[in-house]
Amino acid sequence: MPALSTDSDPAPSAMASAASPEALSFETKFRLLLDITRTISRSLDLDETLSLIIDSVKSFVPYDAAAIYVLETNGRDRRIRATVYRGYDEASMERLLRLGEGFVGWVVQSGGAIVIPDVRNDQRYISSDPLTMSEIVVPIIANNRIIGALNLESRTLDAYKAADLEVLTLFASAAAISIEKAILHQERLEKRRLESELAIARQVQRSLLPDRAPTVEGFDIAGLTVPNEAVGGDYYDFIPFPNHQLGIAIADVSGKGVPAALIMATFRACLRAQVRNDFSIRVILRKVNYLLWESLDSSQYVTAIYGVLDPASRRFSYGDAGHNPALLIHADGTYEELSCGNTVLGLFEDRKYIECYCILQPGDIIVLYTDGLTEAGQDGEEFGLARLLETVQRQREAPAQELARAIYDAARTFASPAPLGDDLTVVVIKALPAAPEGG
């Protein structure tokens, strides 16, 4: 419970204004520390918390310059960064310290506090203020974990004593709780923000995919895509033409997550723009390749198949760009891979593409897929082409939508309990048997 203020027992804030920090007794400093700690604990904003801490310290331990450092971990790289400071030149605070480097690095690495009466006599000293003569550094420890350090510097020799070290250590321990609380609050807010942005990204990506299966006389066609993360880099599309032909596309972007989803959206826009110009398939792929080459980083690329189905002639014309070959499974169970041997999109400035075609007989099935399907697996064993063919044969009488779902379910079951590990997309094109005469 907060201490009551009386005439004979002035409040800590009143005592702080009536006497310099040096003149305060340890008991008074302790009571002042509690008062300040309560104030700091009310804030959930990390920047505000750190500023309150560094400004409050001066009430009971004087300094000419001060900084709060935090330990940051990025993979195996661990660096110490000044997050808030007073009395230093901004340029001197931009440097990131390694563990063990300088007084601060030594404290963060060892977990012990240190008082330096004369910094000129210690080789560990790294000058941030040329007028500094003495220094004190204490670790900031939360849940038995060192998260940073509190550093004070003075232009007076031997400015800090054992009593200062004791009270500053106690203050750092209390402040650590507020810092940890503010960090957790900030992480929760950041998580909510990211979840909201990902929800929007999912909605946008879904809007770029077909919302229904196309209706094509003599054919049953369906597609399915399942991203490995909230959003993914796989893509499929159905593009109807006025002459009743249907453009069919499937693509796989290098990488995963949001970056891959952005490239996927770029590819879709490029492809649809060129399709509207009524170019041939090989010209469409060549132009899309150039547009992606202009837009992507040198390590990014897209594999794709783009084809056009003509229901009147039952001809499927297509061009592939480094993608897994589509499978043509005949009614008698034999199969062939459909590939034109073209290179991926976006890696090279100028590439020529060729166009291939096949004639679909009643009962034939074409399966287009991304490598997330065949590479699904566990313990080094992949779902593979043989299991894909077996699934198609077992479910070949099912409608295209059910067959696509059966293919996904088979891969997911095979990989379980491990996650799929990549986006997975399947497009099924079934050539229907001719309707009986008079039926």
Sine and cosine of phi, psi and omega as CSV:
sin_phi,cos_phi,sin_psi,cos_psi,sin_omega,cos_omega
0.00,0.00,0.68,-0.73,-0.01,-1.00
-0.84,0.54,0.60,-0.80,0.03,-1.00
-0.93,0.38,0.61,-0.79,0.01,-1.00
-0.99,0.15,0.59,-0.81,0.02,-1.00
-1.00,-0.10,0.80,-0.60,0.06,-1.00
-0.78,-0.62,0.12,-0.99,0.00,-1.00
-0.90,0.44,-0.58,0.82,-0.02,-1.00
-1.00,0.04,-0.14,0.99,-0.04,-1.00
-0.69,-0.73,0.99,0.15,-0.09,-1.00
-0.89,0.46,0.47,-0.88,0.02,-1.00
-0.89,0.45,0.44,-0.90,-0.01,-1.00
-0.82,0.57,-0.67,0.75,-0.01,-1.00
-0.90,0.44,-0.59,0.80,0.03,-1.00
-0.92,0.39,-0.65,0.76,0.02,-1.00
-0.90,0.43,-0.60,0.80,-0.03,-1.00
-0.90,0.44,-0.58,0.82,-0.02,-1.00
-0.98,0.19,-0.37,0.93,-0.06,-1.00
-1.00,0.03,-0.29,0.96,-0.05,-1.00
-0.62,-0.78,0.48,-0.88,0.04,-1.00
-0.96,0.30,0.36,-0.93,0.00,-1.00
-0.84,0.54,-0.59,0.81,-0.02,-1.00
-0.89,0.45,-0.51,0.86,-0.09,-1.00
-1.00,0.09,-0.17,0.98,-0.04,-1.00
-0.97,0.24,0.65,-0.76,0.09,-1.00
-0.96,0.27,0.25,-0.97,0.01,-1.00
-0.88,0.47,-0.65,0.76,-0.01,-1.00
-0.88,0.47,-0.66,0.75,0.01,-1.00
-0.92,0.39,-0.67,0.75,0.05,-1.00
-0.87,0.49,-0.63,0.78,-0.02,-1.00
-0.90,0.43,-0.70,0.72,0.02,-1.00
-0.92,0.40,-0.63,0.78,0.04,-1.00
-0.90,0.44,-0.64,0.77,0.03,-1.00
-0.86,0.51,-0.71,0.71,0.01,-1.00
-0.88,0.48,-0.66,0.75,0.01,-1.00
-0.89,0.46,-0.70,0.71,-0.01,-1.00
-0.92,0.38,-0.65,0.76,-0.02,-1.00
-0.87,0.49,-0.65,0.76,0.04,-1.00
-0.88,0.47,-0.63,0.78,0.01,-1.00
-0.91,0.42,-0.70,0.71,-0.03,-1.00
-0.90,0.44,-0.63,0.78,-0.09,-1.00
-0.92,0.40,-0.25,0.97,-0.01,-1.00
-0.97,0.24,-0.32,0.95,-0.08,-1.00
-1.00,-0.01,0.64,-0.77,0.09,-1.00
-0.94,-0.34,-0.02,1.00,0.03,-1.00
-1.00,0.01,0.82,-0.57,-0.11,-0.99
-0.89,0.45,-0.73,0.68,-0.02,-1.00
-0.88,0.47,-0.67,0.75,0.02,-1.00
-0.91,0.41,-0.65,0.76,0.01,-1.00
-0.88,0.48,-0.74,0.67,-0.01,-1.00
-0.90,0.44,-0.63,0.78,0.03,-1.00
-0.91,0.40,-0.66,0.75,0.05,-1.00
-0.87,0.49,-0.65,0.76,-0.03,-1.00
-0.90,0.43,-0.77,0.64,-0.10,-1.00
-0.94,0.35,-0.52,0.85,0.04,-1.00
-0.98,0.22,-0.50,0.86,-0.01,-1.00
-0.96,0.26,-0.51,0.86,-0.04,-1.00
-0.81,0.58,-0.62,0.78,-0.09,-1.00
-0.90,0.44,-0.27,0.96,0.01,-1.00
-0.93,0.37,-0.43,0.90,-0.03,-1.00
-0.75,-0.66,-0.21,0.98,0.14,-0.99
-0.70,-0.72,0.92,-0.40,-0.09,-1.00
-0.95,0.32,0.46,-0.89,0.09,-1.00
-0.42,-0.91,0.37,-0.93,0.15,-0.99
-0.98,-0.18,-0.40,0.92,0.08,-1.00
-0.50,-0.87,0.56,-0.83,-0.03,-1.00
-0.47,-0.88,0.44,-0.90,0.03,-1.00
-0.44,-0.90,0.54,-0.84,0.16,-0.99
-0.95,-0.30,0.82,-0.57,0.01,-1.00
-0.96,-0.29,0.57,-0.82,0.07,-1.00
-0.84,-0.54,0.53,-0.85,0.03,-1.00
-1.00,0.01,0.83,-0.56,-0.01,-1.00
-0.91,-0.41,0.69,-0.73,-0.01,-1.00
-0.87,-0.50,0.82,-0.57,0.06,-1.00
-0.78,-0.62,1.00,-0.07,-0.12,-0.99
0.93,0.38,-0.82,-0.57,0.03,-1.00
-1.00,0.02,-0.19,0.98,-0.05,-1.00
-0.99,0.10,0.85,-0.53,0.02,-1.00
-0.86,-0.51,0.87,-0.50,-0.03,-1.00
-0.78,-0.63,0.38,-0.93,-0.03,-1.00
-0.91,-0.42,0.81,-0.59,-0.09,-1.00
-0.83,-0.55,0.67,-0.74,0.10,-0.99
-0.97,0.23,0.88,-0.47,-0.06,-1.00
-1.00,-0.09,-0.55,0.83,0.05,-1.00
-0.55,-0.83,0.62,-0.79,-0.07,-1.00
-0.44,-0.90,0.33,-0.94,0.04,-1.00
-0.68,-0.73,0.66,-0.75,0.13,-0.99
0.99,0.10,-0.01,1.00,0.00,-1.00
-0.97,-0.25,0.38,-0.92,0.18,-0.98
-0.96,0.27,0.68,-0.73,-0.10,-1.00
-0.85,0.53,-0.63,0.78,-0.04,-1.00
-0.89,0.46,-0.56,0.83,-0.03,-1.00
-0.95,0.32,-0.29,0.96,-0.03,-1.00
-1.00,-0.10,-0.04,1.00,-0.04,-1.00
-0.98,0.20,-0.32,0.95,-0.05,-1.00
-0.95,0.30,0.70,-0.72,0.10,-1.00
-1.00,-0.06,0.74,-0.67,-0.02,-1.00
-1.00,-0.05,0.52,-0.85,0.15,-0.99
-1.00,-0.03,0.34,-0.94,0.08,-1.00
-0.86,0.52,0.74,-0.68,0.00,-1.00
1.00,0.05,-0.11,0.99,-0.05,-1.00
-1.00,-0.02,0.82,-0.57,-0.02,-1.00
0.94,0.35,0.00,-1.00,0.02,-1.00
-0.89,0.45,-0.67,0.74,-0.02,-1.00
-0.90,0.44,-0.73,0.69,0.01,-1.00
-0.88,0.47,-0.59,0.81,0.03,-1.00
-0.91,0.41,-0.68,0.73,-0.02,-1.00
-0.91,0.42,-0.70,0.71,-0.01,-1.00
-0.91,0.42,-0.59,0.81,0.00,-1.00
-0.96,0.27,-0.66,0.76,-0.10,-1.00
-1.00,0.00,-0.46,0.89,-0.05,-1.00
0.99,0.12,0.05,1.00,0.01,-1.00
-0.98,-0.21,0.51,-0.86,0.06,-1.00
-0.99,0.15,0.28,-0.96,-0.03,-1.00
-0.50,-0.86,0.65,-0.76,0.12,-0.99
-0.87,-0.48,0.79,-0.62,-0.02,-1.00
-0.88,-0.48,0.96,-0.26,-0.04,-1.00
-0.90,0.44,-0.59,0.81,-0.03,-1.00
-0.62,-0.78,0.96,-0.27,-0.08,-1.00
-0.91,0.42,-0.34,0.94,-0.03,-1.00
-0.93,0.36,-0.32,0.95,-0.06,-1.00
-0.99,-0.16,0.20,0.98,-0.04,-1.00
-0.79,-0.61,0.87,-0.50,-0.07,-1.00
-0.93,0.38,-0.27,0.96,0.00,-1.00
-0.97,0.26,-0.25,0.97,-0.12,-0.99
-0.92,0.40,0.74,-0.67,0.14,-0.99
-0.90,-0.43,0.88,-0.47,-0.11,-0.99
-0.97,0.25,0.82,-0.57,0.15,-0.99
-0.92,-0.39,-0.37,0.93,0.06,-1.00
-0.70,-0.71,0.92,-0.40,-0.08,-1.00
-0.88,0.47,-0.27,0.96,-0.01,-1.00
-1.00,-0.06,-0.08,1.00,-0.02,-1.00
-0.90,0.44,0.70,-0.71,0.03,-1.00
-0.89,-0.45,-0.60,0.80,-0.01,-1.00
-0.68,-0.73,0.31,-0.95,-0.14,-0.99
-0.46,-0.89,0.45,-0.89,0.10,-1.00
-0.65,-0.76,0.71,-0.70,-0.02,-1.00
-0.70,-0.71,0.75,-0.66,0.05,-1.00
-0.79,-0.61,0.56,-0.83,0.03,-1.00
-0.97,0.26,0.47,-0.88,0.15,-0.99
-0.96,-0.28,0.91,-0.42,-0.13,-0.99
-0.86,-0.52,0.81,-0.59,0.04,-1.00
-0.79,-0.61,0.80,-0.60,0.00,-1.00
0.80,0.59,0.71,0.71,0.02,-1.00
0.88,0.48,0.42,0.91,0.00,-1.00
-0.77,-0.63,0.79,-0.62,0.01,-1.00
-0.97,0.26,0.88,-0.48,-0.02,-1.00
-0.94,-0.33,-0.12,0.99,0.01,-1.00
0.17,-0.99,-0.35,-0.94,-0.02,-1.00
-0.46,-0.89,0.48,-0.88,0.07,-1.00
-0.94,-0.35,0.84,-0.54,-0.12,-0.99
-0.85,-0.52,0.80,-0.60,0.07,-1.00
-0.86,-0.51,0.63,-0.77,0.04,-1.00
-0.79,-0.61,0.54,-0.84,0.00,-1.00
-0.75,-0.66,0.52,-0.85,0.06,-1.00
-1.00,0.02,0.17,0.98,0.03,-1.00
-0.93,-0.36,0.67,-0.74,0.06,-1.00
-0.91,0.42,0.62,-0.79,0.09,-1.00
0.77,0.64,0.73,0.68,-0.10,-0.99
-0.98,0.22,-0.39,0.92,-0.14,-0.99
-0.92,-0.40,0.69,-0.72,-0.07,-1.00
-0.90,-0.43,0.02,-1.00,-0.01,-1.00
-0.87,0.49,-0.61,0.79,0.00,-1.00
-0.90,0.43,-0.60,0.80,0.05,-1.00
-0.91,0.42,-0.66,0.75,0.02,-1.00
-0.89,0.45,-0.66,0.75,-0.02,-1.00
-0.90,0.43,-0.74,0.67,-0.05,-1.00
-0.95,0.30,-0.56,0.83,0.01,-1.00
-0.94,0.34,-0.61,0.80,0.07,-1.00
-0.89,0.46,-0.69,0.73,0.03,-1.00
-0.89,0.45,-0.67,0.74,0.01,-1.00
-0.90,0.43,-0.67,0.75,0.00,-1.00
-0.89,0.46,-0.60,0.80,0.02,-1.00
-0.90,0.43,-0.69,0.72,0.02,-1.00
-0.93,0.37,-0.65,0.76,0.00,-1.00
-0.91,0.40,-0.51,0.86,-0.01,-1.00
-0.85,0.52,-0.59,0.81,0.01,-1.00
-0.89,0.46,-0.69,0.72,0.01,-1.00
-0.92,0.38,-0.62,0.79,0.02,-1.00
-0.90,0.44,-0.74,0.68,0.00,-1.00
-0.87,0.49,-0.66,0.75,0.02,-1.00
-0.89,0.45,-0.68,0.73,0.00,-1.00
-0.92,0.40,-0.62,0.78,0.03,-1.00
-0.90,0.44,-0.72,0.70,0.01,-1.00
-0.89,0.47,-0.65,0.76,0.03,-1.00
-0.90,0.44,-0.68,0.73,0.01,-1.00
-0.90,0.44,-0.64,0.76,0.02,-1.00
-0.90,0.43,-0.63,0.78,0.03,-1.00
-0.90,0.44,-0.68,0.74,0.03,-1.00
-0.90,0.44,-0.66,0.75,0.00,-1.00
-0.91,0.41,-0.63,0.77,0.03,-1.00
-0.89,0.46,-0.68,0.73,0.02,-1.00
-0.89,0.45,-0.65,0.76,0.00,-1.00
-0.89,0.45,-0.71,0.70,0.00,-1.00
-0.90,0.43,-0.65,0.76,0.03,-1.00
-0.89,0.46,-0.64,0.77,0.02,-1.00
-0.91,0.42,-0.68,0.73,0.00,-1.00
-0.92,0.39,-0.62,0.78,0.02,-1.00
-0.92,0.38,-0.58,0.81,0.05,-1.00
-0.88,0.47,-0.67,0.75,0.04,-1.00
-0.91,0.42,-0.67,0.74,0.01,-1.00
-0.89,0.47,-0.66,0.76,0.04,-1.00
-0.88,0.48,-0.69,0.72,-0.01,-1.00
-0.90,0.44,-0.68,0.73,0.02,-1.00
-0.90,0.44,-0.70,0.72,-0.02,-1.00
-0.90,0.43,-0.66,0.75,0.04,-1.00
-0.87,0.50,-0.58,0.82,-0.01,-1.00
-0.93,0.36,-0.32,0.95,0.01,-1.00
-1.00,0.05,-0.19,0.98,0.00,-1.00
-0.99,-0.15,0.38,-0.92,0.00,-1.00
-0.86,0.52,0.67,-0.74,0.01,-1.00
-1.00,-0.06,-0.11,0.99,0.04,-1.00
-0.37,-0.93,0.36,-0.93,0.06,-1.00
-0.96,0.29,0.57,-0.82,0.00,-1.00
-0.97,0.24,0.41,-0.91,0.08,-1.00
-0.96,-0.27,0.92,-0.38,-0.02,-1.00
-0.76,-0.65,0.83,-0.56,-0.05,-1.00
-0.86,0.51,0.79,-0.61,0.04,-1.00
1.00,0.05,0.01,1.00,-0.06,-1.00
-0.67,-0.75,0.47,-0.88,0.11,-0.99
-0.85,-0.53,0.89,-0.46,-0.16,-0.99
-0.77,-0.64,0.66,-0.75,0.03,-1.00
-0.42,-0.91,0.35,-0.94,0.04,-1.00
-0.64,-0.77,0.34,-0.94,-0.02,-1.00
-0.45,-0.89,0.69,-0.72,0.09,-1.00
-0.68,-0.73,0.66,-0.75,0.01,-1.00
-0.76,-0.65,0.95,-0.30,0.02,-1.00
-0.94,0.33,0.56,-0.83,0.02,-1.00
-0.96,0.28,-0.51,0.86,0.06,-1.00
-0.91,-0.42,-0.22,-0.97,-0.04,-1.00
-0.85,0.53,-0.64,0.77,0.11,-0.99
-0.75,-0.66,0.30,-0.95,-0.08,-1.00
-0.61,-0.79,-0.03,-1.00,-0.06,-1.00
-0.94,-0.33,0.13,0.99,0.10,-1.00
-1.00,0.09,0.40,-0.92,-0.06,-1.00
-0.44,-0.90,0.62,-0.78,0.22,-0.97
-0.61,-0.79,0.36,-0.93,-0.10,-1.00
-0.40,-0.92,0.48,-0.88,0.14,-0.99
-0.84,-0.54,0.83,-0.55,-0.08,-1.00
-0.85,-0.52,0.97,-0.24,-0.02,-1.00
-0.97,0.24,0.56,-0.83,0.06,-1.00
-0.90,-0.43,0.42,-0.91,-0.03,-1.00
-0.87,0.49,-0.43,0.90,-0.03,-1.00
-1.00,0.04,0.31,0.95,0.05,-1.00
0.97,0.26,0.00,1.00,0.14,-0.99
-0.97,0.26,0.28,-0.96,-0.05,-1.00
-0.72,-0.69,0.82,-0.57,0.14,-0.99
-0.99,0.16,0.69,-0.72,-0.03,-1.00
-0.77,-0.64,0.78,-0.62,-0.04,-1.00
-0.73,-0.69,0.54,-0.84,0.17,-0.99
-0.60,-0.80,0.61,-0.79,-0.06,-1.00
-0.49,-0.87,0.39,-0.92,0.01,-1.00
-0.67,-0.74,0.85,-0.52,-0.03,-1.00
-1.00,-0.04,0.62,-0.78,0.08,-1.00
-0.90,0.43,0.64,-0.77,-0.02,-1.00
1.00,-0.04,-0.04,-1.00,-0.05,-1.00
-0.64,-0.76,0.12,-0.99,0.14,-0.99
0.93,0.36,-0.46,-0.89,-0.09,-1.00
-0.88,0.48,-0.71,0.70,0.02,-1.00
-0.83,0.55,-0.68,0.74,0.02,-1.00
-0.92,0.40,-0.60,0.80,0.01,-1.00
-0.89,0.45,-0.61,0.80,0.03,-1.00
-0.91,0.40,-0.65,0.76,0.03,-1.00
-0.92,0.39,-0.62,0.78,0.05,-1.00
-0.85,0.53,-0.70,0.71,0.01,-1.00
-0.90,0.44,-0.61,0.80,0.04,-1.00
-0.90,0.43,-0.70,0.71,0.02,-1.00
-0.87,0.50,-0.71,0.71,-0.01,-1.00
-0.85,0.52,-0.71,0.70,-0.01,-1.00
-0.89,0.45,-0.68,0.73,0.01,-1.00
-0.90,0.44,-0.72,0.70,-0.04,-1.00
-0.89,0.45,-0.76,0.65,-0.05,-1.00
-0.91,0.42,-0.56,0.83,0.02,-1.00
-0.90,0.44,-0.66,0.75,-0.02,-1.00
-0.97,0.24,-0.56,0.83,0.04,-1.00
-0.88,0.48,-0.63,0.78,-0.02,-1.00
-0.90,0.44,-0.39,0.92,-0.01,-1.00
-0.99,0.16,0.00,1.00,0.08,-1.00
0.88,0.48,0.59,0.81,0.08,-1.00
-0.98,0.19,0.24,-0.97,0.13,-0.99
-0.95,0.32,0.27,-0.96,-0.04,-1.00
-0.87,0.50,-0.70,0.71,-0.04,-1.00
-0.91,0.42,-0.57,0.83,0.03,-1.00
-0.95,0.30,-0.64,0.77,0.04,-1.00
-0.85,0.53,-0.75,0.66,-0.01,-1.00
-0.90,0.45,-0.63,0.77,0.00,-1.00
-0.90,0.43,-0.68,0.73,-0.02,-1.00
-0.94,0.33,-0.64,0.77,0.05,-1.00
-0.89,0.46,-0.65,0.76,0.04,-1.00
-0.84,0.54,-0.71,0.70,-0.03,-1.00
-0.92,0.40,-0.67,0.75,0.00,-1.00
-0.89,0.45,-0.65,0.76,0.04,-1.00
-0.94,0.35,-0.63,0.78,0.04,-1.00
-0.85,0.52,-0.61,0.79,0.04,-1.00
-0.93,0.35,-0.50,0.86,-0.18,-0.98
-0.99,-0.12,-0.51,0.86,-0.18,-0.98
-1.00,-0.10,0.34,-0.94,0.16,-0.99
-0.93,0.36,0.29,-0.96,-0.11,-0.99
-0.90,0.43,-0.35,0.94,-0.03,-1.00
-0.99,-0.12,-0.02,1.00,-0.06,-1.00
-0.98,-0.20,0.56,-0.83,-0.02,-1.00
-0.35,-0.94,0.14,-0.99,0.00,-1.00
-0.73,-0.69,0.73,-0.69,0.21,-0.98
-0.98,-0.19,0.57,-0.82,-0.10,-1.00
-0.36,-0.93,0.37,-0.93,0.25,-0.97
-0.80,-0.60,0.77,-0.64,0.13,-0.99
-0.80,-0.60,0.78,-0.62,0.00,-1.00
-0.65,-0.76,0.21,-0.98,0.04,-1.00
-0.78,-0.63,0.81,-0.58,0.02,-1.00
-0.99,-0.17,0.83,-0.55,0.07,-1.00
-0.97,-0.25,0.97,-0.25,-0.07,-1.00
-0.92,0.40,-0.45,0.89,-0.03,-1.00
-0.92,0.40,-0.71,0.70,-0.02,-1.00
-0.99,-0.10,-0.12,0.99,-0.07,-1.00
0.86,0.51,0.51,0.86,-0.03,-1.00
-0.99,-0.16,0.74,-0.67,0.09,-1.00
-0.91,-0.41,0.95,-0.30,0.05,-1.00
-0.99,-0.10,0.64,-0.77,-0.10,-1.00
-0.43,-0.90,0.33,-0.94,0.15,-0.99
-0.68,-0.74,0.66,-0.75,0.02,-1.00
-0.90,-0.44,0.46,-0.89,-0.02,-1.00
-0.79,-0.62,0.98,0.20,0.06,-1.00
0.92,0.38,0.27,0.96,-0.06,-1.00
-1.00,-0.02,0.30,-0.95,0.13,-0.99
-0.83,0.56,0.77,-0.64,-0.01,-1.00
-0.85,0.52,0.65,-0.76,0.11,-0.99
-0.92,0.39,0.44,-0.90,0.01,-1.00
-0.96,-0.27,0.77,-0.63,0.14,-0.99
-0.96,-0.30,0.94,-0.34,-0.04,-1.00
-0.96,-0.27,0.89,-0.46,-0.07,-1.00
-0.99,0.17,0.24,-0.97,-0.05,-1.00
-0.90,0.44,-0.44,0.90,-0.01,-1.00
-1.00,0.07,0.07,1.00,0.04,-1.00
1.00,-0.09,-0.23,0.97,0.08,-1.00
-0.96,0.28,0.32,-0.95,-0.03,-1.00
-0.56,-0.83,0.29,-0.96,0.12,-0.99
-0.58,-0.82,0.46,-0.89,0.05,-1.00
-1.00,-0.05,0.72,-0.69,-0.02,-1.00
-0.99,-0.15,0.94,-0.35,-0.03,-1.00
-0.52,-0.85,0.65,-0.76,0.09,-1.00
-0.96,-0.28,-0.04,1.00,0.07,-1.00
0.94,0.34,0.47,0.88,0.00,-1.00
-1.00,0.07,0.32,-0.95,-0.07,-1.00
-1.00,0.04,0.24,-0.97,-0.04,-1.00
-0.91,0.42,0.24,-0.97,-0.04,-1.00
-0.99,-0.14,0.71,-0.71,0.15,-0.99
0.98,-0.19,-0.22,0.98,-0.04,-1.00
-1.00,0.08,-0.54,0.84,-0.09,-1.00
-0.82,-0.57,0.55,-0.83,-0.12,-0.99
-0.90,0.43,-0.70,0.71,-0.12,-0.99
-0.71,-0.71,0.91,-0.41,0.04,-1.00
-0.71,-0.70,0.64,-0.77,0.06,-1.00
-0.99,-0.10,0.57,-0.82,-0.03,-1.00
-0.82,-0.57,0.54,-0.84,0.03,-1.00
-0.93,-0.37,0.27,-0.96,-0.07,-1.00
-0.87,-0.49,0.70,-0.71,0.02,-1.00
-0.85,-0.52,0.13,-0.99,0.05,-1.00
-0.40,-0.92,0.29,-0.96,0.12,-0.99
-0.57,-0.82,0.40,-0.92,0.04,-1.00
-0.96,-0.27,0.81,-0.59,-0.07,-1.00
-1.00,-0.04,0.80,-0.60,0.06,-1.00
-1.00,-0.07,0.41,-0.91,0.04,-1.00
-0.80,0.60,0.75,-0.67,-0.02,-1.00
1.00,-0.07,-0.20,0.98,0.06,-1.00
-0.94,0.33,0.51,-0.86,0.05,-1.00
-0.74,-0.67,0.76,-0.65,0.14,-0.99
-0.96,-0.28,0.75,-0.66,0.07,-1.00
-0.87,-0.50,0.88,-0.47,0.14,-0.99
-0.98,-0.22,0.64,-0.77,-0.08,-1.00
-0.43,-0.90,0.32,-0.95,0.11,-0.99
-0.98,-0.19,0.26,-0.96,-0.12,-0.99
-0.93,0.36,-0.19,0.98,0.09,-1.00
-0.89,0.45,-0.35,0.94,0.03,-1.00
-0.98,0.20,-0.87,0.50,-0.09,-1.00
-0.94,0.33,-0.41,0.91,-0.01,-1.00
-1.00,-0.01,-0.03,1.00,0.07,-1.00
-0.89,0.45,0.65,-0.76,0.00,-1.00
0.16,-0.99,-0.20,-0.98,-0.01,-1.00
-0.46,-0.89,0.44,-0.90,0.02,-1.00
0.80,0.60,0.59,0.81,0.06,-1.00
0.99,0.15,-0.06,1.00,0.02,-1.00
-0.98,-0.20,0.77,-0.64,-0.07,-1.00
-0.98,-0.18,0.39,-0.92,0.06,-1.00
-0.84,0.54,-0.74,0.67,0.18,-0.98
0.96,0.29,0.09,-1.00,-0.07,-1.00
-0.95,0.30,-0.62,0.79,-0.06,-1.00
-0.89,0.45,-0.67,0.74,0.00,-1.00
-0.94,0.35,-0.56,0.83,0.07,-1.00
-0.89,0.46,-0.72,0.69,0.00,-1.00
-0.90,0.44,-0.65,0.76,0.02,-1.00
-0.88,0.47,-0.65,0.76,0.01,-1.00
-0.91,0.42,-0.68,0.73,0.00,-1.00
-0.89,0.46,-0.70,0.72,-0.01,-1.00
-0.89,0.45,-0.63,0.77,-0.04,-1.00
-0.94,0.35,-0.53,0.85,-0.10,-0.99
-0.91,-0.41,0.32,0.95,-0.17,-0.99
-0.91,0.42,-0.39,0.92,0.01,-1.00
-0.99,0.16,-0.20,0.98,-0.02,-1.00
-0.96,0.30,0.43,-0.90,0.11,-0.99
-0.85,0.53,0.36,-0.93,-0.09,-1.00
-0.84,0.54,-0.66,0.75,-0.02,-1.00
-0.90,0.43,-0.67,0.74,0.01,-1.00
-0.94,0.35,-0.57,0.82,0.03,-1.00
-0.92,0.40,-0.67,0.74,0.05,-1.00
-0.87,0.49,-0.68,0.74,0.01,-1.00
-0.92,0.39,-0.62,0.79,0.01,-1.00
-0.90,0.43,-0.59,0.80,0.03,-1.00
-0.91,0.42,-0.72,0.70,0.04,-1.00
-0.88,0.47,-0.73,0.68,-0.03,-1.00
-0.87,0.50,-0.62,0.78,0.00,-1.00
-0.90,0.43,-0.68,0.73,0.02,-1.00
-0.92,0.39,-0.66,0.75,-0.01,-1.00
-0.91,0.42,-0.67,0.75,0.03,-1.00
-0.91,0.42,-0.65,0.76,0.00,-1.00
-0.90,0.44,-0.64,0.77,-0.05,-1.00
-0.98,0.21,-0.39,0.92,-0.09,-1.00
-0.85,0.53,0.61,-0.79,0.13,0.99
-1.00,0.03,0.02,1.00,0.01,-1.00
-0.94,0.34,0.50,-0.86,0.09,-1.00
-0.93,0.36,0.31,-0.95,-0.02,-1.00
-0.88,0.47,-0.60,0.80,0.07,-1.00
1.00,0.01,-0.20,0.98,0.00,-1.00
-0.38,-0.92,0.31,-0.95,0.11,-0.99
-0.88,0.47,0.49,-0.87,-0.03,-1.00
-0.72,-0.69,0.79,-0.61,-0.01,-1.00
-0.68,-0.73,0.66,-0.75,0.00,-1.00
-0.69,-0.72,0.69,-0.72,0.15,-0.99
-0.82,-0.58,0.76,-0.65,-0.02,-1.00
-0.89,-0.46,0.76,-0.65,0.07,-1.00
-0.85,-0.52,0.92,-0.40,0.00,-1.00
-0.95,-0.32,0.81,-0.58,0.11,-0.99
-1.00,0.07,0.91,-0.41,-0.11,-0.99
-0.97,0.24,0.53,-0.85,0.12,-0.99
-0.87,0.49,0.49,-0.87,0.02,-1.00
-0.90,0.43,0.61,-0.79,0.01,-1.00
-0.93,0.36,0.64,-0.77,0.01,-1.00
-0.87,0.49,0.59,-0.81,0.01,-1.00
-0.90,0.44,0.70,-0.71,0.00,-1.00
0.99,0.15,-0.06,1.00,0.01,-1.00
-1.00,0.03,0.00,0.00,0.00,0.00
